Amino acid sequence: MRALGIVLGVLMVLTGGVWTFQGLGYLEGSPMTDQSIWAVLGPLVAGLGVALVIVAARRRE
């Protein structure tokens, strides 16, 4: 379960980063480009991913 939490957390950080850059207009070619909602949701998802990685890494098996 520890490895699963870390992998999911890393995927959340990557997804949140992509959403943030799309929302800010740095990554083009998507309906999400220049949409402010993704510029807000991206960092939230990335932050939750970081928290999940920290919790999973500190967990004992």
N, C-alpha and C positions, 0 to 999 in steps of 0.2 A: 504493500500500500504506500510505502514511503516513496518509492520510485515513481509510482503513478501520480502522486501529488506533485512531485517535482516536474514531471513531464507536462502535466496539465497546466501548472503554473507558468512554465516557460512558453507554452503555446498561447496562453492568455496574454502574456507580455508581448509576444510577437504580433498577435492579432490586434491588440490594443494599439501598438505602434503603427501598424498599417492603417487602422481606422483613423488615427490621429492625423497622419500625413495625408490621407485622402480627404479628410474633413477640412484640412487647412489648404488644400489645393496643390500640394507638392507631388502627389501621385495622381496622374490623370488616367482617363480611360474607363471610368466607372460612374454609375449614377450617384455614387457617394461623394464624388469630387465637389469641393466647395460647399458642402452641406455642413452647417455649424453643429448639427446634432452629433455628427461623428467626431468632430473636434472635441466634444464634451465627453461622449461615451468612451472614446478610445483611451484617454488617460485613466478613467475609472476602471475599465477592464484591466489595463496594464497594472494599476495599483493593486487590484485584487489578486492578480497573478503573482506579483512580488510577495504579497502577504501569504499566499498559498505556498510558495516556494520556501519561505522562511519557516512557516509552521511545519511543513512536511520534512524539511531538513533537520529540524530540532526534535522531531518525533523519534521515540525509541521503538524498536521492533522487538 
